[in-house]
Amino acid sequence: MRRFNVSPNDIEDSEATLRGSEAHHLRDVLRLKPGARITLFDGTGATYEGKIDRLSGDTVTVRIEKKNEADDNRPRLHLGQALITGKKIDLVVQKATELGIASITPFTSAYCSAKEPSANKRERWLRIAMESCKQCNRAVPPKIEPPINIKDCFEKAAGCDLKIVFWEEKADLNLKDIEKRIDREQPRSAFYLIGPEGGLTDDEVAAAKEYGFLSVTLGRQIMRAETASIAAGAVLQYLLGNLD
């Protein structure tokens, strides 16, 4: 069934109302008619199955037949992503959403060449995440934080059970070491940090270690920043048991 995002404020009893771009996409692009079955998700974890009841002006009314409550107690993986140039971070947001990553925190560091993003850019990332949720059957989009500096990013990760900084230089551990650690400690939350195109400095990695981060290598190949984010996210989600 086609999936659409609905605001929790637009759900009342057994009826939901689609507005704006979602209503436009249903009515004018997909040309769905009353009686068509669709799925709704409200961004809080709940999903709804129902039928289109009526099309009226700029809104679509959906008759809800079934509500599915959120039930996800898996370990939560968070990403700290250095700002990277062009649309590379758009790809990271899209794929991180598909991988089930819980939050994305953009940060600035010494070798960042990307400019501080505008409010419009963050809105774009939120839209990309929401579109990815519709495609990948995810009920809750990742939280996309406002950009911060790298020190604040270290502090933001303080509450996580496992903290990793991926580094292409002199990392202390490899992925097999992390697999053993996860098997032994069974963390309920993890935070991984990926640097910009120019990498992280020795001082930045040393500071990360002071905050409890483990420096880990992804292997011999030097990956682009966006590739490293996606590859590391996929591996960690698998090790945490989130790709079962």
C-alpha positions as CSV (number, residue, x, y, z in Angstrom):
1,M,0.0,0.0,0.0
2,R,1.1,3.6,-0.6
3,R,2.4,5.3,2.5
4,F,1.8,9.0,3.5
5,N,2.9,11.1,6.4
6,V,0.2,12.7,8.5
7,S,0.5,15.1,11.4
8,P,-0.6,13.7,14.7
9,N,-2.7,16.8,15.0
10,D,-4.7,15.8,12.0
11,I,-5.8,12.5,13.4
12,E,-9.1,12.4,15.3
13,D,-10.8,9.2,16.4
14,S,-11.2,7.1,13.2
15,E,-10.5,9.9,10.7
16,A,-7.2,11.4,9.4
17,T,-6.7,14.4,7.2
18,L,-3.9,14.8,4.7
19,R,-2.9,18.3,3.7
20,G,-0.3,20.2,1.7
21,S,2.2,18.2,-0.4
22,E,1.0,14.8,0.9
23,A,-2.6,15.5,-0.3
24,H,-1.2,16.9,-3.6
25,H,0.9,13.8,-4.2
26,L,-2.0,11.5,-3.5
27,R,-4.6,13.4,-5.5
28,D,-2.7,14.9,-8.4
29,V,0.4,12.7,-8.9
30,L,-0.8,9.2,-7.9
31,R,-4.4,10.0,-8.8
32,L,-5.8,7.8,-6.0
33,K,-9.5,7.7,-5.6
34,P,-12.0,7.2,-2.7
35,G,-11.9,3.6,-1.6
36,A,-8.2,3.1,-2.3
37,R,-6.3,1.5,0.7
38,I,-3.3,3.4,2.0
39,T,-1.0,3.5,5.1
40,L,-0.3,6.5,7.2
41,F,2.5,7.2,9.6
42,D,2.6,10.1,12.1
43,G,6.3,10.3,12.9
44,T,5.9,9.1,16.5
45,G,6.0,5.4,15.7
46,A,2.3,4.7,15.1
47,T,1.0,3.6,11.7
48,Y,-2.5,3.5,10.4
49,E,-4.2,1.4,7.8
50,G,-7.3,2.8,6.1
51,K,-9.2,3.9,3.0
52,I,-9.5,7.2,1.3
53,D,-12.9,8.6,2.2
54,R,-13.1,11.8,0.2
55,L,-11.2,14.4,-1.7
56,S,-12.1,17.9,-0.9
57,G,-10.2,21.0,-2.1
58,D,-6.7,20.8,-0.7
59,T,-7.3,18.0,1.7
60,V,-7.8,14.3,1.7
61,T,-9.9,12.5,4.3
62,V,-8.9,9.0,5.3
63,R,-11.1,6.6,7.2
64,I,-8.8,4.7,9.7
65,E,-9.5,1.0,10.0
66,K,-6.5,-0.1,12.1
67,K,-3.8,1.5,14.2
68,N,-0.5,-0.2,14.9
69,E,1.4,1.1,17.9
70,A,5.2,1.5,18.0
71,D,7.1,-1.5,19.4
72,D,10.8,-1.0,19.0
73,N,13.2,-1.7,21.8
74,R,16.3,-2.3,19.7
75,P,19.6,-0.6,20.4
76,R,19.7,3.0,19.1
77,L,22.5,4.1,16.8
78,H,23.3,7.8,16.4
79,L,25.5,9.5,13.8
80,G,27.8,12.5,14.2
81,Q,28.5,13.7,10.7
82,A,31.0,16.4,9.9
83,L,29.6,18.9,7.4
84,I,30.6,17.9,3.8
85,T,30.3,19.8,0.6
86,G,27.6,19.8,-2.1
87,K,24.8,17.3,-1.8
88,K,26.9,14.6,-0.2
89,I,25.2,15.0,3.1
90,D,21.8,14.7,1.4
91,L,22.9,11.2,0.5
92,V,24.0,10.5,4.0
93,V,20.6,11.6,5.4
94,Q,18.8,9.4,2.9
95,K,20.8,6.3,3.6
96,A,21.0,6.8,7.4
97,T,17.2,6.9,7.4
98,E,17.0,3.7,5.4
99,L,19.4,2.1,7.8
100,G,17.3,3.0,10.8
101,I,19.8,5.4,12.4
102,A,18.0,7.2,15.3
103,S,19.6,10.7,14.9
104,I,22.0,12.7,12.8
105,T,24.1,15.5,14.3
106,P,26.0,17.6,11.8
107,F,29.1,19.2,13.2
108,T,32.0,21.5,12.2
109,S,35.7,20.6,12.6
110,A,39.1,21.9,11.7
111,Y,39.2,20.5,8.1
112,C,35.5,21.2,7.2
113,S,35.3,22.9,3.8
114,A,31.5,23.0,3.7
115,K,29.8,26.3,4.8
116,E,27.5,26.5,7.8
117,P,24.1,25.3,6.4
118,S,21.2,27.6,6.3
119,A,17.8,26.9,8.0
120,N,16.5,26.0,4.5
121,K,19.2,23.3,4.1
122,R,18.2,21.7,7.4
123,E,14.5,21.8,6.3
124,R,15.7,20.0,3.1
125,W,17.3,17.3,5.2
126,L,14.1,16.8,7.2
127,R,12.2,16.4,3.9
128,I,14.7,13.9,2.6
129,A,14.4,11.9,5.8
130,M,10.6,11.9,5.6
131,E,10.6,10.8,2.0
132,S,13.0,8.0,2.8
133,C,10.7,6.9,5.6
134,K,7.9,6.5,3.1
135,Q,10.1,4.4,0.8
136,C,11.7,2.2,3.4
137,N,8.6,1.5,5.6
138,R,10.1,3.3,8.6
139,A,7.6,4.7,11.1
140,V,9.8,7.3,12.9
141,P,12.2,9.6,11.0
142,P,15.7,10.2,12.4
143,K,16.0,13.3,14.6
144,I,18.2,15.8,12.6
145,E,19.9,18.1,15.0
146,P,21.1,21.7,14.3
147,P,24.8,21.9,13.4
148,I,27.2,22.2,16.3
149,N,30.9,22.2,16.8
150,I,32.9,19.0,17.3
151,K,33.4,19.5,21.1
152,D,29.6,19.9,21.6
153,C,29.2,16.7,19.5
154,F,31.5,14.8,21.9
155,E,29.4,16.0,24.8
156,K,26.1,15.1,23.0
157,A,27.3,11.5,22.8
158,A,28.0,11.4,26.6
159,G,24.9,9.3,27.4
160,C,25.6,6.5,24.9
161,D,26.9,3.1,26.0
162,L,29.3,2.8,23.0
163,K,31.1,5.7,21.3
164,I,33.2,5.3,18.2
165,V,35.3,7.7,16.1
166,F,36.2,6.3,12.7
167,W,39.6,7.5,11.7
168,E,41.7,6.6,8.6
169,E,45.1,7.4,10.3
170,K,46.3,5.6,13.4
171,A,43.2,3.9,14.8
172,D,43.5,1.7,17.9
173,L,40.9,-0.9,17.0
174,N,39.2,-2.5,14.0
175,L,35.7,-3.8,13.3
176,K,36.4,-7.2,14.7
177,D,37.4,-5.6,18.0
178,I,34.1,-3.7,18.0
179,E,32.2,-6.9,17.2
180,K,33.7,-8.6,20.3
181,R,33.0,-5.6,22.4
182,I,29.3,-5.4,21.4
183,D,28.9,-9.1,22.0
184,R,30.4,-8.8,25.4
185,E,28.7,-5.5,26.6
186,Q,25.4,-5.6,24.7
187,P,25.1,-1.8,24.4
188,R,21.6,-0.2,24.3
189,S,22.9,2.9,22.5
190,A,25.8,3.8,20.3
191,F,27.2,6.9,18.7
192,Y,29.6,6.9,15.8
193,L,31.5,9.9,14.4
194,I,32.6,10.5,10.8
195,G,34.9,13.4,9.9
196,P,34.9,15.7,6.8
197,E,36.6,15.2,3.4
198,G,39.9,16.4,4.9
199,G,39.6,14.0,7.9
200,L,40.0,14.7,11.6
201,T,43.1,16.1,13.2
202,D,45.2,14.2,15.7
203,D,44.1,16.7,18.3
204,E,40.4,16.1,17.5
205,V,40.8,12.4,17.8
206,A,42.7,12.7,21.0
207,A,39.9,14.9,22.4
208,A,37.3,12.4,21.3
209,K,39.2,9.7,23.3
210,E,39.1,11.9,26.4
211,Y,35.3,11.8,26.0
212,G,35.3,8.0,25.9
213,F,35.4,7.5,22.1
214,L,37.2,4.5,20.7
215,S,39.2,5.1,17.5
216,V,38.4,2.5,14.9
217,T,39.5,1.9,11.3
218,L,37.2,0.8,8.5
219,G,40.0,-1.0,6.8
220,R,42.8,-0.3,4.3
221,Q,40.7,1.5,1.7
222,I,40.3,5.3,2.1
223,M,36.6,6.0,1.7
224,R,34.9,9.3,0.9
225,A,33.3,10.8,3.9
226,E,29.8,10.0,2.7
227,T,30.7,6.4,1.8
228,A,32.3,5.9,5.3
229,S,29.1,7.2,7.0
230,I,26.9,4.7,5.1
231,A,29.3,1.8,5.3
232,A,30.0,2.2,9.1
233,G,26.3,2.7,9.8
234,A,25.4,-0.5,8.0
235,V,28.1,-2.5,9.8
236,L,27.2,-1.1,13.2
237,Q,23.5,-1.7,12.7
238,Y,24.3,-5.3,11.8
239,L,26.5,-5.8,14.8
240,L,23.9,-4.3,17.1
241,G,21.3,-6.7,15.8
242,N,19.2,-4.1,14.0
243,L,19.3,-5.7,10.6
244,D,17.9,-9.0,11.6
